[in-house]
């Protein structure tokens, strides 16, 4: 891969899903300063996180579109001002904006999922850090909007495909045309996918081979047990997205 995001380590890569909250940890939750610090301390180079925007327009790292699961507060992130959200999260590990995270952890590569339309403004913020950022979203529309905002400011972050592009890739692959698969995946750096969609097994040797032929890596989420990690590594996947950074780093070390 040519983008600098990929140059920090070789494959396979471990992507710390929302940072790392060790099983015996107390006092902090996912997507916080403490969770990213724990991922860094465990040896992770790549962290996955999620972007929403507050009512006053600040892009923050938070997975859900509301506070209910993490804090018990039913309000949406989009309805809370940044200062209030930071105060709520202060004793849960510490809220970070996207820029704060990139500034606080200058050696980490960030995989940032644009979770809402408002959060596409992430693209305006990342030009100084574009070498360390991969933009993704389940929505190709949001992903492209964030990328366009970055490119207009002279930056080219890495990117992974949205659901629509993954579906088009599968349809192209079904035709047997490698040329068509490569066309669908043009300007896509990675496919970040679950192993299965319901009953359908997505990640197979053939899927990985087709992605590699088109110049894309395959990162599988969210894998938290060692046997599954080892099986996927045997298939040739390039990255494991995981809540268990410790187990994944050990599995990758054993594989190497």
GIRA-V616695 format. One record per residue. N is the residue number from 1. SS is DSSP state (~ for helix, > for strand, _ for the rest). PHI is phi in radians with two decimals (none if undefined). Layout:
N	SS	PHI
N	SS	PHI
//
This chain:
1	_	none
2	_	-1.64
3	_	-1.24
4	~	-1.03
5	~	-0.93
6	~	-1.51
7	~	-1.52
8	_	-1.17
9	_	-2.48
10	_	-1.48
11	_	-1.63
12	_	-1.31
13	>	-1.81
14	>	-1.93
15	>	-1.89
16	>	-1.28
17	>	-1.24
18	_	1.07
19	_	1.43
20	_	-2.45
21	_	-2.00
22	_	-1.01
23	_	-0.97
24	_	-1.70
25	_	-1.36
26	_	-2.41
27	_	1.62
28	_	-2.51
29	_	-2.18
30	_	-1.03
31	_	0.95
32	_	-2.19
33	~	-0.94
34	~	-1.13
35	~	-1.18
36	~	-1.22
37	~	-1.10
38	~	-1.15
39	~	-1.10
40	~	-1.08
41	~	-1.13
42	~	-1.28
43	_	1.97
44	_	-1.25
45	_	-1.85
46	>	-2.00
47	>	-2.22
48	>	-1.78
49	>	-2.62
50	>	-2.35
51	>	-2.06
52	>	-2.19
53	>	-2.15
54	_	-1.37
55	_	-1.14
56	_	-1.78
57	_	1.47
58	_	-1.69
59	>	-1.44
60	>	-2.06
61	>	-1.62
62	_	-2.83
63	_	-1.41
64	_	-1.34
65	_	-1.50
66	>	-2.48
67	_	-1.64
68	~	-1.01
69	~	-1.16
70	~	-1.47
71	~	-2.18
72	_	1.50
73	_	-1.51
74	_	-1.38
75	_	-1.19
76	>	-1.40
77	~	-0.98
78	~	-1.16
79	~	-1.84
80	_	-2.07
81	_	-1.27
82	~	-1.01
83	~	-1.08
84	~	-1.21
85	~	-1.10
86	~	-1.08
87	~	-1.17
88	~	-1.10
89	~	-1.56
90	~	-1.02
91	~	-1.74
92	~	-2.07
93	_	2.12
94	_	1.71
95	_	-1.19
96	_	-2.22
97	>	-1.36
98	~	-1.05
99	~	-1.18
100	~	-1.03
101	~	-1.12
102	~	-1.14
103	~	-1.31
104	~	-1.26
105	_	-2.21
106	_	-1.20
107	_	-1.75
108	_	-1.54
109	>	-1.68
110	>	-1.90
111	>	-1.86
112	>	-1.93
113	>	-1.68
114	>	-1.42
115	_	-1.59
116	_	-2.54
117	_	-1.06
118	~	-1.07
119	~	-1.30
120	~	-1.12
121	~	-1.13
122	~	-0.88
123	~	-1.03
124	~	-1.32
125	~	-1.65
126	_	-1.64
127	~	-0.83
128	~	-1.17
129	~	-2.12
130	~	-1.03
131	~	-1.14
132	~	-1.95
133	>	-2.19
134	>	-2.00
135	>	-1.69
136	>	-2.46
137	_	-3.00
138	_	-1.14
139	_	-1.67
140	~	-1.10
141	~	-1.10
142	~	-1.17
143	~	-1.03
144	~	-1.14
145	~	-1.10
146	~	-1.16
147	~	-1.09
148	~	-1.05
149	~	-1.07
150	~	-1.22
151	~	-1.10
152	_	-1.09
153	_	-1.84
154	_	1.50
155	_	-2.11
156	_	-2.26
157	_	-1.29
158	>	-1.26
159	>	-2.65
160	>	-2.12
161	_	-1.29
162	_	-1.42
163	~	-1.05
164	~	-1.08
165	~	-1.18
166	~	-1.08
167	~	-1.11
168	~	-1.11
169	~	-1.12
170	~	-1.10
171	~	-1.14
172	~	-1.13
173	~	-1.11
174	~	-1.13
175	_	-1.36
176	_	1.44
177	_	-1.67
178	~	-1.12
179	~	-1.08
180	~	-1.20
181	~	-1.07
182	~	-1.10
183	~	-1.16
184	~	-1.07
185	_	-1.67
186	_	-1.05
187	_	1.20
188	_	-1.81
189	_	-1.62
190	>	-2.66
191	>	-1.90
192	>	-1.92
193	>	-2.46
194	>	-1.34
195	_	-1.13
196	>	-2.31
197	>	-1.91
198	_	1.05
199	_	-1.40
200	>	-1.52
201	>	-1.42
202	_	-1.46
203	_	-1.54
204	_	-2.23
205	~	-1.01
206	~	-1.14
207	~	-1.11
208	~	-1.10
209	~	-1.10
210	~	-1.14
211	~	-1.12
212	~	-1.12
213	~	-1.09
214	_	-1.59
215	_	1.47
216	_	-1.97
217	>	-1.48
218	>	-2.12
219	>	-2.05
220	>	-1.94
221	>	-2.18
222	_	-1.81
223	_	-1.87
224	_	-2.13
225	_	-2.18
226	~	-1.08
227	~	-1.01
228	~	-1.18
229	~	-0.99
230	~	-1.13
231	~	-1.11
232	~	-1.19
233	~	-1.11
234	~	-1.11
235	~	-1.26
236	_	1.75
237	_	-1.14
238	_	-1.71
239	>	-2.76
240	>	-2.07
241	>	-1.63
242	>	-2.62
243	_	-1.41
244	_	-1.83
245	~	-0.96
246	~	-1.08
247	~	-1.16
248	~	-1.18
249	~	-1.08
250	~	-1.16
251	~	-1.14
252	~	-1.15
253	~	-1.07
254	~	-1.18
255	~	-1.19
256	_	-1.25
//
